[in-house]
Amino acid sequence: MIVYEATKQQFLHDTDNDDIEDVILAHFTARTGKRVGRSEIDSWKGSLGYMAKVLRDEGLPGDTGLAIELHIPQSSKRIDFTLTGRDDAGGKNAVLVELKQWSTAKVTAKDAIVVTALGKGLRETVHPSYQAWSYASLPEGFNEAVYDQSISVRPCAYLHNYVRDGVIDAAHYQPYIDKAPLFFKGKDELEQLRAFIKKYIKYGDDKAVLYELANGKIRPSKALADSLKGLLAEKPEFVLIDDQKEVYEAAIAAAKAASSAQSRVVIVEGGPGTGKTVLAINLLVHLTSLGLVGKYVSKNAAPRKVYETKLVGSMTRTRFSHMFTGSGAFVDADPNIFDMLIVDEAHRLNEKSGLYANLGDNQIKELIGAAKCTVFFIDEDQRVTLSDIGSKQAIRAFAEAKGAVVEEYNLASQFRCSGSDGYLAWLDQVLDIRLTANERLDASEYDFRVFDTPEALHEAIEARNGENKARVVAGYCWPWRSKKDPLADDIVIGDYRRQWNLSQDGSLWIIAEESIEQVGCIHTCQGLEVDYIGVIIGPDLIVRNGEVITSPDRRDKQDRSIRGYKKLMKTHPDLARQETDLIIKNTYRTLMTRGMKGCYLYCTDAETAEHFRAGLVAGPS
């Protein structure tokens, strides 16, 4: 869909004779039937006049194709400004211009991330060059008109209020600036942007290339599919075995059989270490190679960022980034627009989406509605926040409401915890999640140790970090002071002083080499694994006379996982206590099952430490 389409000549006429923002608004309302916020109207008003100045050049043909707000299929994104035509050799080109009204920015240590004024304050956002390049990569990988009819997509970004300052164009961002050049405020910059456009558009096309681009069939290119398959083949950690392979083949069959007339929903249940995410990535790659369009989806950013990085082998953002997305991205998705959606960590899905949890209806419903085949990977024992609503029952209900065929499978083989089903059952027993027959753990089968001090725990984990596969994590019982003050300590226990995971590593904390010094939390490790995990149990879980007692009030006040607890206590106190008790226990169960070979434990409460020691039969000293 295109909100506004014209030739250069018509656009300049509309700009000269009307308020261009009103023209675009009228087109937007007619095309979508939706309302537009004041900020977006202001952005049209502020930026399109500058583009009119750029286009007032006799060297740029009057019949150059032009689009404003060109919708990118399979996403909610729209390209600000698109120009189409042919170059000196007759090649078809589309120039994408990402428009920004920014005037200042700050560098961050994160890949392709800057800080600038957005809305009511400063916040992190993607670099304009990265945004322009990523938008261009979508048609390059999925639009047949681009990769079969040889339309070349040329992205750039125009910051017409920004004076070049060495910040937004710092060397840190140069790899993306090389892919999508930046142009700034000033006459010389305007001339450089004109030259960039004229390099690719010497002859107008009267919107012919624009129509090809807008109406191209959406399917993954062979080059993209082959590239993904090649990456996967080089990673032995993505090899499937036993029941993983069985479920994989069943899910492929379901996706191939699904259609708009008969959609399918596949539910795959598996505990920690059963290879749910490895299976999910394999499905994404193979189904893409079959020509199906889809995405890997997770509510939590950590799994999708880490597995994208593991797949590609780089900490930087890649051309495959758009294939990994959050669960809140489907609020306005058209019915069955995707062939398949692979939903990992489905137990973490929320009812509402958006920063303020005020968008959409229900994420499960939206995901099922958006795809012909939706595959959910779930472990209901890893529900760790009050807002987590993902359950097999809810998935079945929404699938049946759509009329989808539902298939269910179970992954049983344990890879984490040295293949020890007994360890998982023992955790359920010792954390009082459910009664099991495993009252004692043989620590000679799984390396479980209880330490007297946090210093000794951290030292032991550091000693296990030979291949960058050991980390320390903790319950969220300490404030994140270092987020605002880089020199501040967060987890303070006597002389032990450490910081929470580095903000610059974000979701990639668990694989960042320097992060062994820091302490992680549930939000940056759930769905991921290491060889050895060190867990600090804080005052939110203690044991008295054999009874496991949880205290949500001992969690840090900034912890969003039990947000709404106090309000629920006023209306349904028994339910509030029951829910928060399970969430705290599930949180520590999840933290204590991140280690494939061992879990080392420190408890801030001495009696709690003795409770875990008493559950051991024998083990390393």
Secondary structure in CASP SS format (residue, H / E / C, confidence):
PFRMAT SS
TARGET T0000
AUTHOR 0000-0000-0000
METHOD secondary structure of the structure
MODEL  1
M C 1.00
I E 1.00
V E 1.00
Y E 1.00
E E 1.00
A E 1.00
T E 1.00
K H 1.00
Q H 1.00
Q H 1.00
F H 1.00
L H 1.00
H H 1.00
D H 1.00
T H 1.00
D H 1.00
N H 1.00
D C 1.00
D C 1.00
I H 1.00
E H 1.00
D H 1.00
V H 1.00
I H 1.00
L H 1.00
A H 1.00
H H 1.00
F H 1.00
T H 1.00
A H 1.00
R H 1.00
T H 1.00
G C 1.00
K C 1.00
R C 1.00
V C 1.00
G C 1.00
R H 1.00
S H 1.00
E H 1.00
I H 1.00
D H 1.00
S H 1.00
W H 1.00
K H 1.00
G H 1.00
S H 1.00
L H 1.00
G H 1.00
Y H 1.00
M H 1.00
A H 1.00
K H 1.00
V H 1.00
L H 1.00
R C 1.00
D C 1.00
E C 1.00
G C 1.00
L C 1.00
P C 1.00
G C 1.00
D C 1.00
T C 1.00
G E 1.00
L E 1.00
A E 1.00
I E 1.00
E E 1.00
L E 1.00
H E 1.00
I C 1.00
P C 1.00
Q C 1.00
S C 1.00
S C 1.00
K C 1.00
R E 1.00
I E 1.00
D E 1.00
F E 1.00
T E 1.00
L E 1.00
T E 1.00
G E 1.00
R E 1.00
D C 1.00
D C 1.00
A C 1.00
G C 1.00
G C 1.00
K E 1.00
N E 1.00
A E 1.00
V E 1.00
L E 1.00
V E 1.00
E E 1.00
L E 1.00
K E 1.00
Q C 1.00
W C 1.00
S C 1.00
T C 1.00
A C 1.00
K E 1.00
V E 1.00
T C 1.00
A C 1.00
K C 1.00
D C 1.00
A C 1.00
I E 1.00
V E 1.00
V E 1.00
T E 1.00
A E 1.00
L E 1.00
G C 1.00
K C 1.00
G E 1.00
L E 1.00
R E 1.00
E E 1.00
T E 1.00
V E 1.00
H C 1.00
P H 1.00
S H 1.00
Y H 1.00
Q H 1.00
A H 1.00
W H 1.00
S H 1.00
Y H 1.00
A H 1.00
S H 1.00
L H 1.00
P H 1.00
E H 1.00
G H 1.00
F H 1.00
N E 1.00
E H 1.00
A H 1.00
V H 1.00
Y H 1.00
D C 1.00
Q C 1.00
S C 1.00
I E 1.00
S E 1.00
V E 1.00
R E 1.00
P E 1.00
C E 1.00
A E 1.00
Y E 1.00
L E 1.00
H C 1.00
N C 1.00
Y C 1.00
V C 1.00
R C 1.00
D C 1.00
G C 1.00
V C 1.00
I C 1.00
D C 1.00
A C 1.00
A H 1.00
H H 1.00
Y H 1.00
Q H 1.00
P H 1.00
Y H 1.00
I H 1.00
D H 1.00
K H 1.00
A C 1.00
P C 1.00
L E 1.00
F E 1.00
F C 1.00
K C 1.00
G C 1.00
K H 1.00
D H 1.00
E H 1.00
L H 1.00
E H 1.00
Q H 1.00
L H 1.00
R H 1.00
A H 1.00
F H 1.00
I H 1.00
K H 1.00
K H 1.00
Y H 1.00
I C 1.00
K C 1.00
Y E 1.00
G C 1.00
D C 1.00
D C 1.00
K C 1.00
A H 1.00
V H 1.00
L H 1.00
Y H 1.00
E H 1.00
L H 1.00
A H 1.00
N H 1.00
G C 1.00
K C 1.00
I E 1.00
R C 1.00
P C 1.00
S C 1.00
K H 1.00
A H 1.00
L H 1.00
A H 1.00
D H 1.00
S H 1.00
L H 1.00
K H 1.00
G H 1.00
L H 1.00
L H 1.00
A H 1.00
E C 1.00
K C 1.00
P H 1.00
E H 1.00
F H 1.00
V C 1.00
L C 1.00
I C 1.00
D C 1.00
D H 1.00
Q H 1.00
K H 1.00
E H 1.00
V H 1.00
Y H 1.00
E H 1.00
A H 1.00
A H 1.00
I H 1.00
A H 1.00
A H 1.00
A H 1.00
K H 1.00
A H 1.00
A C 1.00
S C 1.00
S C 1.00
A C 1.00
Q C 1.00
S C 1.00
R E 1.00
V E 1.00
V E 1.00
I E 1.00
V E 1.00
E E 1.00
G E 1.00
G C 1.00
P C 1.00
G C 1.00
T C 1.00
G C 1.00
K H 1.00
T H 1.00
V H 1.00
L H 1.00
A H 1.00
I H 1.00
N H 1.00
L H 1.00
L H 1.00
V H 1.00
H H 1.00
L H 1.00
T H 1.00
S H 1.00
L C 1.00
G C 1.00
L C 1.00
V C 1.00
G E 1.00
K E 1.00
Y E 1.00
V E 1.00
S C 1.00
K C 1.00
N C 1.00
A H 1.00
A H 1.00
P H 1.00
R H 1.00
K H 1.00
V H 1.00
Y H 1.00
E H 1.00
T H 1.00
K H 1.00
L H 1.00
V H 1.00
G C 1.00
S C 1.00
M C 1.00
T C 1.00
R C 1.00
T C 1.00
R C 1.00
F C 1.00
S H 1.00
H H 1.00
M H 1.00
F E 1.00
T E 1.00
G C 1.00
S C 1.00
G C 1.00
A C 1.00
F C 1.00
V C 1.00
D C 1.00
A C 1.00
D C 1.00
P C 1.00
N C 1.00
I C 1.00
F E 1.00
D E 1.00
M E 1.00
L E 1.00
I E 1.00
V E 1.00
D C 1.00
E C 1.00
A H 1.00
H H 1.00
R H 1.00
L C 1.00
N C 1.00
E C 1.00
K C 1.00
S E 1.00
G C 1.00
L C 1.00
Y C 1.00
A C 1.00
N C 1.00
L E 1.00
G C 1.00
D C 1.00
N C 1.00
Q H 1.00
I H 1.00
K H 1.00
E H 1.00
L H 1.00
I H 1.00
G H 1.00
A H 1.00
A E 1.00
K E 1.00
C E 1.00
T E 1.00
V E 1.00
F E 1.00
F E 1.00
I E 1.00
D C 1.00
E H 1.00
D H 1.00
Q H 1.00
R C 1.00
V C 1.00
T C 1.00
L C 1.00
S C 1.00
D C 1.00
I C 1.00
G C 1.00
S C 1.00
K H 1.00
Q H 1.00
A H 1.00
I H 1.00
R H 1.00
A H 1.00
F H 1.00
A H 1.00
E H 1.00
A H 1.00
K H 1.00
G C 1.00
A C 1.00
V E 1.00
V E 1.00
E E 1.00
E E 1.00
Y E 1.00
N E 1.00
L E 1.00
A C 1.00
S C 1.00
Q C 1.00
F C 1.00
R C 1.00
C H 1.00
S H 1.00
G H 1.00
S C 1.00
D H 1.00
G H 1.00
Y H 1.00
L H 1.00
A H 1.00
W H 1.00
L H 1.00
D H 1.00
Q H 1.00
V H 1.00
L C 1.00
D C 1.00
I C 1.00
R C 1.00
L C 1.00
T C 1.00
A C 1.00
N C 1.00
E C 1.00
R C 1.00
L E 1.00
D E 1.00
A C 1.00
S C 1.00
E C 1.00
Y C 1.00
D E 1.00
F E 1.00
R E 1.00
V E 1.00
F C 1.00
D C 1.00
T C 1.00
P H 1.00
E H 1.00
A H 1.00
L H 1.00
H H 1.00
E H 1.00
A H 1.00
I H 1.00
E H 1.00
A H 1.00
R C 1.00
N C 1.00
G C 1.00
E C 1.00
N C 1.00
K C 1.00
A E 1.00
R E 1.00
V E 1.00
V E 1.00
A E 1.00
G C 1.00
Y C 1.00
C C 1.00
W C 1.00
P C 1.00
W C 1.00
R H 1.00
S H 1.00
K H 1.00
K C 1.00
D C 1.00
P C 1.00
L C 1.00
A C 1.00
D C 1.00
D C 1.00
I E 1.00
V E 1.00
I E 1.00
G C 1.00
D C 1.00
Y E 1.00
R E 1.00
R E 1.00
Q C 1.00
W E 1.00
N C 1.00
L C 1.00
S C 1.00
Q C 1.00
D C 1.00
G H 1.00
S H 1.00
L H 1.00
W H 1.00
I H 1.00
I H 1.00
A C 1.00
E H 1.00
E H 1.00
S H 1.00
I H 1.00
E H 1.00
Q C 1.00
V E 1.00
G E 1.00
C C 1.00
I H 1.00
H H 1.00
T H 1.00
C C 1.00
Q C 1.00
G C 1.00
L C 1.00
E C 1.00
V E 1.00
D E 1.00
Y E 1.00
I E 1.00
G E 1.00
V E 1.00
I E 1.00
I E 1.00
G C 1.00
P C 1.00
D C 1.00
L E 1.00
I E 1.00
V E 1.00
R E 1.00
N C 1.00
G C 1.00
E E 1.00
V E 1.00
I E 1.00
T E 1.00
S C 1.00
P H 1.00
D H 1.00
R H 1.00
R C 1.00
D C 1.00
K C 1.00
Q C 1.00
D C 1.00
R H 1.00
S H 1.00
I H 1.00
R C 1.00
G C 1.00
Y H 1.00
K H 1.00
K H 1.00
L H 1.00
M H 1.00
K H 1.00
T H 1.00
H C 1.00
P H 1.00
D H 1.00
L H 1.00
A H 1.00
R H 1.00
Q H 1.00
E H 1.00
T H 1.00
D H 1.00
L H 1.00
I H 1.00
I H 1.00
K H 1.00
N H 1.00
T H 1.00
Y H 1.00
R H 1.00
T H 1.00
L H 1.00
M C 1.00
T C 1.00
R C 1.00
G E 1.00
M E 1.00
K E 1.00
G E 1.00
C E 1.00
Y E 1.00
L E 1.00
Y E 1.00
C E 1.00
T C 1.00
D C 1.00
A H 1.00
E H 1.00
T H 1.00
A H 1.00
E H 1.00
H H 1.00
F H 1.00
R H 1.00
A H 1.00
G C 1.00
L E 1.00
V E 1.00
A E 1.00
G C 1.00
P C 1.00
S C 1.00
END
